[in-house]
Amino acid sequence: MSNTMKIGLNVFGDKVAGNNEEMNLVTDGGALIDFAVCHVEGRNYTLDQAKELARRLSQVFEKAGVDFITNFEYANWSDNCTAADGTQWAYDEEGCHRVALPDGFVFELCKSDRFKGIMYDEFEHIVLNRNPTIQISSKMKKIIPVFPLLKTRDAVKQGEKLTEQLKGYADSFFSRGIPAMMGEHNYPVLLHKFAQSGITPNYKSLKENLSNVAFAMASGAALQYDLPLYNCADCWYMLTNPGHTPEEMYYNLVFAYNAGVDSAYVESVNVMTENGALTPHGEAFRRFCTEYKSKERGYSSKDYRPEIGIINYDDGFWGQWYPIIFKKCLLSNPKLKPDYRSREIFKAFNIITHGETCKNGFSWGRFSLWSLKKHFSFVSMNSTAVFDHNADEKVLSSLKLCFLTGIHISEKTLTAVKNAVNKNGMTAVTPRRFAPKEILSSAKGMVSEIPDGNGKWIVIKGYRAPGLKKRVKEYLGKKGEMRFTFTNGSVTMKIGKDKKSFTVV
């Protein structure tokens, strides 16, 4: 994998195919970028029109010397995705609804060497919340799941079913020659479920997210499942675009570069031009491209070696509770309600970030009292990644501190944790339910520190255990800094007072 970071821009298919002025203005005809993420409103095209669009896109990007990824979002908003000629652009089975791509369109795209894959925009949001925009537009009459749900109260069973469904869905594209599939995660969850199914992790920064928290989630998924790492720097905030300043956008791109992200792009070209001229966002993007395109850094996402880990079952809970749009359940199943176990990951992050993150969720989108804070991008964090319940010894090998959280951890992973403690000297923080029997027998009170070989266990009755932060303080790094460790060194960034900028130290 290249040590440079590929730089991209979100553009719009029919505009690019018909008139390339916006992209040319921002990118000097493509010279300043490596790839484009190209929105395609499939439902608007007959099959012949779609095939012609694919040919035009291929011609435009081949001429520009730029790779392209087609992005699909239309099924998130419309339940009627049948074109005038009867072409079905959404999949409908057992009352379900998700993007479908006809063979002729797919095969035309795959003829171009510049075509690098497809992206399902905010797929995890639609999976978890069952097409909420369609629900609202139908006056609450249509609640349409993306995949059939199990009749179960077992979140692990539902989770494994979702993994199976995602894999089958991704394979339906791979089997037709599509080289890669990415999500685009509005919330930093289901990254591991997607990655386990072969879908490349792609986290959103800016938007309503904390950028380095989302990075920690996505980088762990990429490492564990041996996939590249993408980042969408999304300039929307709630219903405002641009909802972030040009400077914050610029620093999020610089962050992605320094953190080892493989490919990063901005959503979207809309914020970069106005009346045929560059906006301040366009100027900031061109500045970043000029400074960082093809710039070697000596590492990629594959070389990330985190010192702090969180092991958590990927149940899709990001703190949602709003009753209409954000359904307070796990993995889209209304029978599965989050409890203290699903919230443990938020408590662990709050400890890791010196108290700077919300104890009850990841996103400003929760509409909570914490969300009344003005948005910022960066929090104090020392070299952290999140792994799921199937993590092995290889991905745990660099950890000095690891938090065990969530509804389930496999026996294989618990054995890997035991070995990392005993042999590698790792400190493991665990609720009593995940502690080995021989360790649990020595645990007393709210929090116990128990040596084990070269390392130790900190066994707690809950993540509010008094004195827990003090016991792990030596691993947390400095407040006001972000640090990342790689196979051949480390990078430290000192966060600015506004928490939207930083300096590399």
Order of alpha helices (4+ residues) and beta strands (2+ residues): beta-alpha-alpha-beta-alpha-beta-beta-beta-alpha-beta-alpha-alpha-alpha-beta-alpha-beta-alpha-beta-alpha-beta-beta-beta-alpha-beta-alpha-beta-beta-alpha-beta-alpha-beta-alpha-beta-beta-alpha-beta-beta-beta
